[in-house]
Amino acid sequence: MNQTPTIAIIGGGAAGLATAIFAAQSANKSRRILLLDGAKTLGAKILVSGGGRCNVTHDAVIPEDFNGSRTVIRNILAAFPASAAVDWLASLGGELKREETGKLFPVANTARAVLSALLHRCTELGIEILLNTRVTAISASTESDPHFKIQHETGIISATRVIMATGGRSLPRSGSDGQGWEIAHKLGHTITPTYAALVPLVLADKMFHASVSGIAMDVQLQTFANNRLIDRRRGSLLWTHFGISGPVVMDASRHWVIAHESNAQARIECNLLPGENFETIEKWLVDLATTRAKSSIASAIADRMPERVAKAIISHADVDPATICGQLSRAGRRQLVASLTSLPLPILNHRGWNYAEVTAGGIPLDEINYRTMESRKIPSLYLVGEMLDCDGRIGGFNFQWAWATGHLAGKAAGAPPP
Ligand SMILES: Cc1cc2nc3c(=O)[nH]c(=O)nc-3n(C[C@H](O)[C@H](O)[C@H](O)COP(=O)(O)OP(=O)(O)OC[C@H]3O[C@@H](n4cnc5c(N)ncnc54)[C@H](O)[C@@H]3O)c2cc1C
């Protein structure tokens, strides 16, 4: 059995690669840094991220961009803020550019550039990468044997320090299917219930989504659990053939999914005229009856939203789109106002783990030391990335979490023992 002090990183996604690089940079040269991954190649999720361009971080990252224990998140981000991620990636050869939204992408405009920079640095640092090596169990070190035993499908590896970076359940074909949590649970960690997050939502066929598929528009969404408002946000919604997607839907989805899967009565209402409410829109329509008496209601509403959506929403409210503003009945007007400002979205479900970008839930942040990412349950075990109970909103925040946690764990695991 190899007795060279070994730091083993399980999982070679964004968090595992960052951990390996920081560990190798901090560690004594006699240490062996070993990265194990069950996949045939590394970086599947990096390559598909950001529409193939990899939104690596955001120019402004604050704890409020994340769901999870904010105090712990604040400390982790403070140790490796977005500016540190930008400098670090640039030092690897991955220069970034900022887009109008504040999202940062590689100048090369392709996720491959980010993955190549990370892998190149791993090679320079002599990090050993074992692919096709799916870990099935880990046993902790004991007083008589200070080595972890990492069991994989064809053998056992000993290590003095172990970092788990096995991700969550999103995009399972990338190799992240939740097995890491089972291993961590057997080691003594709690796993809070896990839910699909940043996931598109499927609507019932009675809705008009398919007829306006491909149209994006600014809306406000309000999510309720048992009639209690649990989330409110504004942003771009994309109508699709199956339902709804787009940044505002992705960000709201975790709240609906968690409520729905916790057996609460979950619903989302959509305001197609954000900033307006029932009263202001009703007044607008009443005024139109005199100011644009002869215009069709469809053309009046199409002044404020894409025409196809305007027609669809008018029909949805049981009003004939050809009705002229001066002849809209009171009942029709009130139905239309309700549909425009608080349209109930008939959500059947989320689109599934194959379409979820991230996982909500996981290992509670109070079970790690936020200065080092070391487990509070098992000394010399470290936990990083998506497997922790922290999920960011859309915009590069989840990669920022992977880099920041990997930075702390790598530096701590690579440091000589006290
Ligand atoms: C389609 C899509 C687009 C996204 N776009 C963005 C974006 O633009 N910006 C952003 O910030 N975030 C984005 N995300 C989220 C981001 O990709 C993840 O949050 C991040 O990659 C998580 O990194 P991780 O290293 O923790 O986990 P993962 O990337 O999931 O890596 C885990 C690794 O562990 C390996 N593994 C799992 N179990 C085992 C085991 N038992 N033994 C050995 N190996 C194992 C897996 O094979 C995998 O390689 C996107 C996600 C998806 C799915």
The ligand as an SDF file (V2000), in Angstrom:
LIG
                    3D

 53 58  0  0  0  0  0  0  0  0999 V2000
  -26.6100   23.1610  -17.5860 C   0  0  0  0  0  0  0  0  0  0  0  0
  -25.9060   23.8560  -16.4600 C   0  0  0  0  0  0  0  0  0  0  0  0
  -25.4370   25.1570  -16.6320 C   0  0  0  0  0  0  0  0  0  0  0  0
  -24.8050   25.8160  -15.5800 C   0  0  0  0  0  0  0  0  0  0  0  0
  -24.3210   27.0700  -15.8000 N   0  0  0  0  0  0  0  0  0  0  0  0
  -23.6890   27.7260  -14.7860 C   0  0  0  0  0  0  0  0  0  0  0  0
  -23.0940   28.9940  -15.0040 C   0  0  0  0  0  0  0  0  0  0  0  0
  -23.0140   29.4840  -16.1430 O   0  0  0  0  0  0  0  0  0  0  0  0
  -22.5500   29.6380  -13.9220 N   0  0  0  0  0  0  0  0  0  0  0  0
  -22.5450   29.0820  -12.6620 C   0  0  0  0  0  0  0  0  0  0  0  0
  -22.0390   29.7050  -11.7280 O   0  0  0  0  0  0  0  0  0  0  0  0
  -23.0460   27.8520  -12.4490 N   0  0  0  0  0  0  0  0  0  0  0  0
  -23.6020   27.1550  -13.4800 C   0  0  0  0  0  0  0  0  0  0  0  0
  -24.1000   25.9050  -13.2620 N   0  0  0  0  0  0  0  0  0  0  0  0
  -23.9210   25.3030  -11.9210 C   0  0  0  0  0  0  0  0  0  0  0  0
  -22.4770   24.8140  -11.7660 C   0  0  0  0  0  0  0  0  0  0  0  0
  -22.1210   24.1000  -12.9290 O   0  0  0  0  0  0  0  0  0  0  0  0
  -22.3420   23.9140  -10.5330 C   0  0  0  0  0  0  0  0  0  0  0  0
  -22.8280   24.5850   -9.3990 O   0  0  0  0  0  0  0  0  0  0  0  0
  -20.8930   23.5300  -10.2950 C   0  0  0  0  0  0  0  0  0  0  0  0
  -20.3750   22.9300  -11.4600 O   0  0  0  0  0  0  0  0  0  0  0  0
  -20.7850   22.5500   -9.1270 C   0  0  0  0  0  0  0  0  0  0  0  0
  -19.4530   22.1490   -9.0400 O   0  0  0  0  0  0  0  0  0  0  0  0
  -19.0270   20.9310   -8.1150 P   0  0  0  0  0  0  0  0  0  0  0  0
  -17.5730   20.7100   -8.4130 O   0  0  0  0  0  0  0  0  0  0  0  0
  -19.4460   21.1450   -6.7260 O   0  0  0  0  0  0  0  0  0  0  0  0
  -19.8620   19.6840   -8.6390 O   0  0  0  0  0  0  0  0  0  0  0  0
  -19.8820   18.9710  -10.0560 P   0  0  0  0  0  0  0  0  0  0  0  0
  -19.5270   19.8820  -11.1390 O   0  0  0  0  0  0  0  0  0  0  0  0
  -21.1940   18.2910  -10.1270 O   0  0  0  0  0  0  0  0  0  0  0  0
  -18.7020   17.8950   -9.9730 O   0  0  0  0  0  0  0  0  0  0  0  0
  -18.7910   16.7300   -9.2070 C   0  0  0  0  0  0  0  0  0  0  0  0
  -17.8490   15.6960   -9.7640 C   0  0  0  0  0  0  0  0  0  0  0  0
  -17.8160   14.5950   -8.8640 O   0  0  0  0  0  0  0  0  0  0  0  0
  -17.8370   13.3880   -9.5920 C   0  0  0  0  0  0  0  0  0  0  0  0
  -18.4280   12.3780   -8.7270 N   0  0  0  0  0  0  0  0  0  0  0  0
  -19.6610   12.3500   -8.1900 C   0  0  0  0  0  0  0  0  0  0  0  0
  -19.8180   11.2750   -7.4030 N   0  0  0  0  0  0  0  0  0  0  0  0
  -18.6380   10.6030   -7.4530 C   0  0  0  0  0  0  0  0  0  0  0  0
  -18.1650    9.4030   -6.8400 C   0  0  0  0  0  0  0  0  0  0  0  0
  -18.9420    8.6870   -6.0330 N   0  0  0  0  0  0  0  0  0  0  0  0
  -16.8970    8.9960   -7.1060 N   0  0  0  0  0  0  0  0  0  0  0  0
  -16.0810    9.7210   -7.9310 C   0  0  0  0  0  0  0  0  0  0  0  0
  -16.4830   10.8660   -8.5410 N   0  0  0  0  0  0  0  0  0  0  0  0
  -17.7470   11.2940   -8.2850 C   0  0  0  0  0  0  0  0  0  0  0  0
  -18.6690   13.6910  -10.8230 C   0  0  0  0  0  0  0  0  0  0  0  0
  -18.3400   12.8100  -11.8750 O   0  0  0  0  0  0  0  0  0  0  0  0
  -18.2720   15.1480  -11.1240 C   0  0  0  0  0  0  0  0  0  0  0  0
  -17.1850   15.2130  -12.0030 O   0  0  0  0  0  0  0  0  0  0  0  0
  -24.6710   25.1920  -14.3160 C   0  0  0  0  0  0  0  0  0  0  0  0
  -25.1120   23.8760  -14.1540 C   0  0  0  0  0  0  0  0  0  0  0  0
  -25.7150   23.2070  -15.2130 C   0  0  0  0  0  0  0  0  0  0  0  0
  -26.1700   21.7800  -15.0000 C   0  0  0  0  0  0  0  0  0  0  0  0
  1  2  1  0
  2  3  1  0
  2 52  2  0
  3  4  2  0
  4  5  1  0
  4 50  1  0
  5  6  2  0
  6  7  1  0
  6 13  1  0
  7  8  2  0
  7  9  1  0
  9 10  1  0
 10 11  2  0
 10 12  1  0
 12 13  2  0
 13 14  1  0
 14 15  1  0
 14 50  1  0
 15 16  1  0
 16 17  1  0
 16 18  1  0
 18 19  1  0
 18 20  1  0
 20 21  1  0
 20 22  1  0
 22 23  1  0
 23 24  1  0
 24 25  2  0
 24 26  1  0
 24 27  1  0
 27 28  1  0
 28 29  2  0
 28 30  1  0
 28 31  1  0
 31 32  1  0
 32 33  1  0
 33 34  1  0
 33 48  1  0
 34 35  1  0
 35 36  1  0
 35 46  1  0
 36 37  1  0
 36 45  1  0
 37 38  2  0
 38 39  1  0
 39 40  1  0
 39 45  2  0
 40 41  1  0
 40 42  2  0
 42 43  1  0
 43 44  2  0
 44 45  1  0
 46 47  1  0
 46 48  1  0
 48 49  1  0
 50 51  2  0
 51 52  1  0
 52 53  1  0
M  END
$$$$
